Amino acid sequence: MIDLQDALARLPLVAILRGLKPEEATGIGKALVDAGFALIEVPLNSPQPFESIRRLAEAFGEVAVVGAGTVMSVDDVKRVKEAQGRLIVMPHSDTTVIAGAKAAGLYAVPGFATPTEGFAALAAGADGLKLFPAEANPPAVLKAMRAVLPREAPVLPVGGIAPATMAGYVEAGATGFGLGSALYRPGDDAAGVAAKAREFVAAWERTGGVERA
C-alpha cells in the first residue's frame, strides 16, 4: 500500500473532488489514477462523502492515498478512518484535529497562512502543510515563509491553482499542489476529468517539480 511520502514522490498533486457523489467515485477515481494521480481527497461538505471515500479506498487504496478534506473535528477523523480513508486535509490549523489524526494513524495536512500557524501545525505532528488560500498568498509570500519553514516539510498551495500558475509557486518552494475546481467540478464526467488531469500532470512536469521534489 502506497504511503504519503511515496505518493508525493510519484506525483505531488492532490485531486480535490468537492461535490463528488458516491456513484461517480469509481469512474472519476480511475480517470485520475490512470493519469498518474496518487492523492485523492473528498471534502466532507460533499454529498455522502464517507461513502465516496470508502468506494475510492476500496478501489484504489493500494495505489493512491485516499482521504477527506474540510475536516473540522476529531469525530470527522474517526469517520474518515472508518471509511478506510488515510488522509486528513483541513482548511485550518486546529492542533486538536491534527493530534486526533495522528492518534488514529492517519496523515494530517492542515491549512496555514502564516509562519506561526505552520510551525504550530508541524509541532502538533502535521505531515505536510496546505498553503490556503493560495489566492491570498502569492509565490513571493511562499518564498518568504520557505526561508524559515523546515526544508523537509511538504508545502502544497491550494486555491485557484491552474496549470499556468504552478511554475511560480514551484520556484518559490512549493512541494506540490491541491487542485480543486480547475480539475473537477460537480457533474464533470470521467473523460473530462481525465483530460484536465493530463493537463495538470504535463504542467507539473514542465515546472521541473519532479526533480526539485
Summary of the structure (lengths in Angstrom):
residues: 213
radius of gyration: 15.5
end to end distance: 21.2
largest distance: 44.1
contacts: 768
relative contact order: 0.16
helix: 48%
strand: 15%
